[in-house]
Amino acid sequence: MTTGNEILPSRAGVATQTVRRSGRPAGASRWSRRRGVLAAFSVLTTAGFVAATLVPLVSFPNPAEATELDPLSLYASAVEDAQRYQAGDAPVAELERASEYTVYVTPTPTPTPTQSRSSSSSRSSSWSPPFVSPNPGSAQAIAYDMVTARGWGDSEFACLVALWKKESGWRVNAYNSSSGAYGIPQAMPGRKMSSVGSDWETNPATQITWGLGYIQGRYGTPCGAWGKSQRSGWY
């Protein structure tokens, strides 16, 4: 029992004294709450780190098996969906294949047969020279007079003798069946000498006249024609 002159301690003081009696300050309770929150956060962080570490260890299906199970990739399926959307899910029309068809092939033109050398030679071989007894000496005497009449000397006559001896042997009926050349000058064909006379087949003078005119017009002189024959084998 107290008197009225005594001072009673307040409730705050009692609380203070109570705390002090327990030996724990008031701020210690707050700090303990913070530690609890931090501990819970650290636990969650550790659990997340462990989960992130263990995820790569999880085995995934083989890509080849995944391809067999899911043959369409994400891109292919997206393209397919887009195509279906554009087509409006319309059914695809099947094309009918014709059971029979005709192929037109352009015919190859048949080449027109050309006249071969054998046909021309056979045509020329249809002509045969007449029977004549050649006289080379008489033919050379006729040629000598004609050479000198043209103003050519003996050297030119010698070239002419060598040239026509090689070509025909100075025979009036010399005939080459492969080329059609005929006569002393071996005109090819022999009918060219008809420009001088119609007796070109048998008359040595007609043949010599034509031959000298050909030599003069093409080579100038008999020696010029003889030089060409030596170089190429013909004149």
Secondary structure, DSSP 8 states (H G I E B T S, - for coil): ---TTS----HHHHHHHHHHHHT--THHHHHHHHHHHHHHHHHHHHHHHHHHHHGGGS----HHHHHHH--S-HHHHHHHHHHHHHHTT---------S-----------------HHHHHHHHTT---------HHHHHHHHHHHHHHTT--HHHHHHHHHHHHHHTTT-TT-B-TTT--BTTTTBSSGGGGGGT-TTTTT-HHHHHHHHHHHHHHHTSSHHHHHHHHHHHS--
